[in-house]
Each structure stands twice: as structure tokens, then as C-alpha cells.
Amino acid sequence: MHLTYRHFEMIETLVRCRTIGRAANLLGLSQPGMSRALKTLEEQIGGPLFEKSHTGLIPTTLAEIFMRNNRALQAPLEDIVVEIERMKGVNTGRLVIGAGLYAAAISVTRAVGEVHKRHPGLAIELIERDWRDITLDVLSGSIDLAIVDVSAAIKGADFDVEPLPHHKCLVMVREGHPLREMRTVKMRDLIKYPYCGTQPSSWVNALTTKHPEIFGAVEKKEAAVPVTVNSVEAVRAVVQSSDCFGILPRCVIPNAAAFRPLVELVIPELDWLRTNYGFVSRKNRPPSPAGKAFMAIVRDIEAEMAQRESNETRADVKPSSLTMAQTAP
């Protein structure tokens, strides 16, 4: 038996059109030629592919087998087309980027703008979603490159991971929040109030072993129900209008008028809070020219932000305050 892609295309077209005449017209064949091709194929496989009825051709079980396998055959062809499109030059290709909450706010959206400015012919799609979903999308191939929390990907054998600089994060609440009335706020005090933000990573959960329920990692009766969102703007809006608390990178807050109604809660136990994201791609699928250009811009922005944060930290530490702290009883 000799089968070609054309045979599968013919069966699918006949199923869709229900008549030999319409199917032949779509495939650029004459009706007699289409009839002969169908008869020859049926002789090869030893059975009828269609039955005639007053409503048109009805596919037999044999035709349904062709249809099922045609879908399976098309998938690799679609992958080839996608890969060709992905690997085109930086000016004509397509780049699908997935970003988590913090990465999108700090460097990714700015990098997308920079790439588009330099390469206006490049088609770019930015997807902001839960970091776990984006990680799975990288594995499936529907996303070329992700900038997300690396906790899960770094443990997997199917991913290539490049961590990016960590950024200090702050616990933020609205002005007038009940916790603002307390002299000292501890981790256990947060349990009564809902966390607003992205799903916590295993890295965060490991560092909050005493109170894993704070960020919704473990459900407990005394813990408030978390509000899950996947953008910094959503965190800001929800926290500003409720008793939720949010975790926001310090570098996205200064000089942003939209964040002025929010205030920081100083909680020494959570002084370790920081971002933990990086580039995540599928192993054995090298970045496209567009992907490499985008990654280079993100690295530059991240390095700039890290340097700025370092300078601000040094400026915050004044010699006089250090001396007072060291000599205080």
C-alpha cells in the first residue's frame, strides 16, 4: 500500500464537503479524476471509505481512521512551520514571550518596547500569566522564552535556566490599614489578612516554613483567603482598596504616583523577600535571533536596575545612624 499526504488531504476534504464535486473543486481536480483517485485508494486498502446517502457522502470507519491519523500527522508539520517562523531573522520573525508578575513590571515590558523600536518588522506577543502555566507553555513549545520564577524549572531536566538579578521586595498595605496601628508587625500578624499576588513558589514556601499559610501555600482555618492576580497593577489596585497586603519590588515603587497611597510594612522576619526569576527555555531549543536580541536587552535593563538598587541601598545607610545603632544599649 502506497499512501501520501495527498490521500489524507483528499479524505479530509471529502468528509468536509460531503460531495465529490465540491471536494474536487477545492483540490483543483476534475470530478472524474477525483472519483478515480478515491476508487483506487479504496482498492488499495480493501474497503469502502464512504457510503452514499441523500444528504451526501458518509465516512465509514476506515475514513475515520484516516481522519484520526491525519490530525496526528499534521501536528509535526505545524511544529516545523512554527520553528521556521521562529528562526527567521530578527526583523521578520515572530517571538512569543511569557512573563511573570515581577519580571513584566521590572524589565520585560520595557524590553519589548526596545526590541520593537529597533526591529519594527518583528511580530511580538507578550503573555502575562501565572508563572507555573507559563513554565508548562515553554515545555509545550507554545511560548519561545519565559522570564518567570525559576524555582520549578531549575529542578527540571527539560529546561535551560539563566537566573537574573534579585530585587528587594517590600510588604505593602494601604494607608490606614489596621496593621499600621501596630508598633511591631510580625509574620504571624499577616495571617489575619489576605495576601494579594501571584502563586508562591517553592522557594518562598521553603523560607516561610513557620507560617506557610501567609501566602496561600497551605490552607488553614485561621488564614485569610488569598487573592491571586498576575500583574503589579492588579496588586496595587486590590491592596489600595482592601485590607489585603501585597509583595512588590522596591524598584517599581519610587517616583510612581500610582503607588503613593500604599505604604511599607517593616517586618524583619521577611527581610529576605526578593524576586527569583530568570530566563526559562526548553532544552535543545536554542533561542531564535529575535530571542537573543530580546535577552540581551533584558540583561542590560536588569543590570541597570540592580546597580540603581545597590546605589540606593548605600545611600540609605548613613554613618551617623550606624554609629548610633552600634552604641545603643
Long-range contacts (C-beta under 8 A, 24 or more apart in sequence): 1-44, 1-45, 2-44, 3-44, 5-73, 7-41, 7-66, 8-66, 8-69, 8-70, 8-73, 9-70, 10-34, 10-37, 10-38, 10-41, 11-49, 11-59, 11-63, 11-66, 11-67, 11-70, 12-66, 12-67, 12-70, 14-38, 14-49, 14-50, 14-57, 14-59, 14-63, 15-57, 15-59, 15-63, 15-67, 18-55, 18-56, 18-57, 19-56, 19-57, 20-57, 79-141, 82-141, 86-144, 86-288, 86-290, 87-288, 87-289, 88-288, 88-289, 88-290, 89-289, 90-119, 90-122, 90-289, 90-290, 90-293, 91-119, 91-121, 91-122, 92-121, 92-122, 93-122, 93-123, 93-288, 93-289, 93-290, 94-122, 94-123, 94-124, 94-125, 94-290, 95-122, 95-123, 95-124, 95-125, 95-144, 95-145, 95-288, 95-290, 95-291, 95-294, 96-124, 96-125, 96-127, 96-142, 96-143, 96-144, 96-145, 97-124, 97-125, 97-126, 97-127, 97-143, 97-144, 97-145, 97-146, 97-147, 97-294, 98-127, 98-128, 98-129, 98-134, 98-137, 98-138, 98-143, 98-145, 98-146, 98-147, 98-148, 99-126, 99-127, 99-128, 99-134, 99-146, 99-147, 99-148, 100-128, 100-130, 100-131, 100-134, 100-146, 100-147, 100-148, 100-149, 100-198, 100-230, 100-277, 101-128, 101-131, 101-197, 101-198, 101-229, 101-230, 101-231, 101-232, 101-235, 102-167, 102-169, 102-198, 102-232, 102-249, 102-275, 102-277, 103-147, 103-148, 103-164, 103-275, 103-277, 104-128, 104-147, 104-231, 104-232, 105-231, 105-232, 105-249, 105-252, 106-167, 106-249, 106-251, 106-252, 106-275, 106-301, 106-302, 106-305, 107-147, 107-164, 107-298, 107-301, 107-302, 107-305, 108-147, 108-298, 110-301, 111-294, 111-297, 111-298, 111-301, 112-294, 114-297, 114-301, 115-290, 115-293, 115-294, 115-297, 118-293, 119-290, 119-293, 122-290, 124-290, 128-230, 128-231, 129-230, 130-198, 130-199, 130-228, 130-230, 131-198, 131-199, 131-201, 131-277, 132-199, 134-280, 135-159, 135-280, 138-280, 138-281, 138-282, 139-282, 141-282, 141-285, 144-281, 144-287, 144-288, 144-291, 145-279, 145-280, 145-281, 145-287, 145-291, 145-294, 145-295, 146-279, 146-280, 146-281, 147-277, 147-278, 147-279, 147-280, 147-298, 148-277, 148-278, 148-280, 149-201, 149-203, 149-276, 149-277, 150-276, 150-277, 150-278, 150-280, 151-201, 151-202, 151-203, 151-204, 151-276, 152-201, 152-202, 153-280, 157-283, 158-282, 158-283, 159-280, 159-281, 159-282, 159-283, 160-279, 160-280, 160-281, 160-282, 160-283, 161-278, 161-279, 161-280, 162-278, 162-279, 162-295, 163-276, 163-277, 163-278, 164-277, 164-278, 164-279, 164-298, 164-299, 164-302, 165-302, 165-303, 165-305, 165-306, 166-274, 166-275, 166-276, 167-249, 167-250, 167-251, 167-274, 167-275, 167-305, 167-306, 167-309, 168-249, 168-250, 168-251, 168-273, 168-274, 168-309, 168-313, 169-247, 169-248, 169-249, 169-250, 169-273, 169-274, 169-275, 170-247, 170-248, 170-249, 170-250, 170-253, 170-264, 170-265, 170-273, 171-245, 171-246, 171-247, 171-264, 171-265, 171-267, 171-270, 171-273, 172-235, 172-239, 172-245, 172-246, 172-247, 172-248, 172-253, 172-259, 172-262, 172-263, 172-264, 172-265, 173-239, 173-243, 173-244, 173-245, 173-246, 173-262, 173-263, 173-265, 174-239, 174-240, 174-241, 174-242, 174-243, 174-261, 174-262, 174-263, 175-261, 175-262, 175-263, 177-243, 177-245, 177-263, 178-243, 179-245, 179-265, 180-263, 180-265, 185-265, 185-266, 185-267, 186-267, 186-269, 187-211, 187-214, 187-267, 187-269, 187-270, 190-214, 190-245, 190-267, 191-220, 191-222, 191-223, 191-224, 192-222, 192-224, 193-224, 193-243, 193-244, 193-245, 194-224, 194-225, 194-226, 194-227, 194-242, 194-243, 194-244, 194-245, 195-224, 195-226, 195-227, 195-244, 195-245, 195-246, 195-247, 196-226, 196-227, 196-229, 196-234, 196-235, 196-238, 196-239, 196-242, 196-244, 196-245, 196-246, 197-226, 197-227, 197-228, 197-229, 197-235, 197-246, 197-247, 198-228, 198-229, 198-230, 199-228, 201-276, 203-276, 204-276, 207-272, 233-258, 236-262, 247-273, 249-275, 250-309, 251-305, 251-308, 251-309, 254-312
